[in-house]
Amino acid sequence: MPEQNYLTRRGEQGSVHVAEEVIATIVHEAVREVEGVGGMARVRGGGEGGERLSKHAASRGVRIAIAENEAVVEVFILVAYGTVIAEVAGAVQEAVASALEAITGLSVKTVHVTVCGIQFDKPKSK
């Protein structure tokens, strides 16, 4: 079983542990709601030393590094054909930062968006 990483917040009344997959799910859902996103791209290969999320999260198109309650997020997406890539990427950055800060209380330092491809509509069957 892979090692599970957690975001830990300590307070006066005790600790709260948030599983890495919860953070990945928040990011994934925030991205999914952005108009013009055609899907998430699978991520291959390792990240840098501060990376916290498991291979499962990376396969969902998300990487995150957390240090001192500050997050750096990497999102790998496909954009829908006909959309303005820069606008979609900017909306993804805003949605991810907003969702993570609102739901986890984590400060988001940066959200890097990599557009890995274009999603074309599937032809309709007759």
C-alpha positions as CSV (number, residue, x, y, z in Angstrom):
1,M,0.0,0.0,0.0
2,P,1.5,3.4,-1.0
3,E,2.4,5.8,1.8
4,Q,-0.3,8.3,2.5
5,N,0.7,12.0,2.9
6,Y,-1.3,14.5,4.9
7,L,-1.6,18.2,5.2
8,T,-1.5,18.7,9.0
9,R,-2.8,21.7,10.8
10,R,-2.3,22.0,14.5
11,G,-4.5,24.1,16.7
12,E,-5.3,24.7,20.3
13,Q,-7.9,21.9,20.3
14,G,-5.7,19.3,18.5
15,S,-4.6,18.4,15.0
16,V,-6.5,18.1,11.7
17,H,-5.0,15.8,9.0
18,V,-6.2,16.1,5.4
19,A,-5.3,13.2,3.2
20,E,-3.4,14.1,0.0
21,E,-6.2,12.6,-2.1
22,V,-8.7,15.0,-0.6
23,I,-6.5,17.9,-1.8
24,A,-6.1,16.3,-5.2
25,T,-9.9,15.9,-5.4
26,I,-10.5,19.6,-4.5
27,V,-8.1,20.7,-7.3
28,H,-9.6,18.2,-9.8
29,E,-13.2,19.4,-9.1
30,A,-12.2,23.0,-9.3
31,V,-10.6,22.5,-12.7
32,R,-13.5,20.4,-14.0
33,E,-15.9,23.3,-13.3
34,V,-13.9,25.8,-15.5
35,E,-15.5,26.3,-18.9
36,G,-13.2,25.4,-21.7
37,V,-11.3,22.6,-19.9
38,G,-11.6,19.5,-22.0
39,G,-10.1,17.2,-19.3
40,M,-7.2,16.4,-17.2
41,A,-3.9,15.1,-18.6
42,R,-2.1,12.3,-17.0
43,V,1.3,13.2,-15.6
44,R,4.3,11.0,-16.0
45,G,7.6,11.1,-14.2
46,G,8.6,12.4,-10.8
47,G,8.5,15.9,-9.6
48,E,10.8,17.9,-7.4
49,G,11.7,17.1,-3.8
50,G,8.8,19.0,-2.1
51,E,6.2,17.1,-4.0
52,R,3.5,15.6,-1.6
53,L,1.0,13.9,-3.7
54,S,1.0,10.2,-4.7
55,K,1.3,8.6,-8.1
56,H,-2.5,8.3,-8.1
57,A,-2.9,12.1,-7.8
58,A,-0.3,12.7,-10.4
59,S,-2.1,10.3,-12.8
60,R,-5.2,12.6,-12.3
61,G,-3.2,15.6,-13.6
62,V,-2.3,17.2,-10.3
63,R,0.9,17.8,-8.4
64,I,1.2,19.8,-5.2
65,A,4.1,20.8,-3.0
66,I,3.3,22.1,0.5
67,A,5.8,23.8,2.8
68,E,4.9,25.8,5.9
69,N,1.2,26.0,5.0
70,E,1.9,27.4,1.5
71,A,1.1,25.4,-1.6
72,V,2.5,25.3,-5.1
73,V,0.1,23.5,-7.4
74,E,0.8,22.1,-10.9
75,V,-2.2,21.2,-13.0
76,F,-2.0,19.4,-16.4
77,I,-5.0,19.9,-18.6
78,L,-6.5,19.5,-22.1
79,V,-8.4,22.5,-23.4
80,A,-11.6,22.3,-25.5
81,Y,-11.0,23.1,-29.2
82,G,-12.0,26.6,-30.1
83,T,-11.4,28.1,-26.6
84,V,-8.8,30.8,-25.9
85,I,-6.0,28.9,-24.1
86,A,-4.7,31.8,-22.0
87,E,-8.2,32.6,-20.8
88,V,-8.9,29.0,-19.8
89,A,-5.5,28.6,-18.0
90,G,-6.1,31.9,-16.1
91,A,-9.6,30.7,-15.0
92,V,-8.0,27.4,-13.9
93,Q,-5.5,29.3,-11.8
94,E,-8.1,31.4,-10.1
95,A,-10.5,28.4,-9.5
96,V,-7.8,26.2,-8.0
97,A,-6.4,28.9,-5.7
98,S,-9.9,29.9,-4.6
99,A,-11.1,26.4,-3.9
100,L,-8.0,25.3,-2.0
101,E,-7.9,28.4,0.1
102,A,-11.6,28.3,0.9
103,I,-11.9,24.6,1.7
104,T,-8.5,23.8,3.3
105,G,-7.4,27.2,4.6
106,L,-4.1,26.6,2.9
107,S,-2.3,29.6,1.3
108,V,-1.7,29.0,-2.4
109,K,1.5,30.6,-3.5
110,T,1.2,29.7,-7.2
111,V,-0.8,27.6,-9.6
112,H,1.1,26.4,-12.7
113,V,-1.0,25.3,-15.6
114,T,0.4,23.1,-18.4
115,V,-1.8,22.7,-21.4
116,C,-0.9,19.2,-22.7
117,G,-3.4,19.0,-25.6
118,I,-6.6,19.9,-27.2
119,Q,-9.9,18.0,-26.7
120,F,-12.0,17.7,-29.8
121,D,-15.7,17.0,-29.7
122,K,-16.4,13.4,-30.6
123,P,-18.3,13.0,-33.8
124,K,-22.0,12.2,-33.2
125,S,-23.2,8.8,-34.2
126,K,-26.1,8.5,-36.6
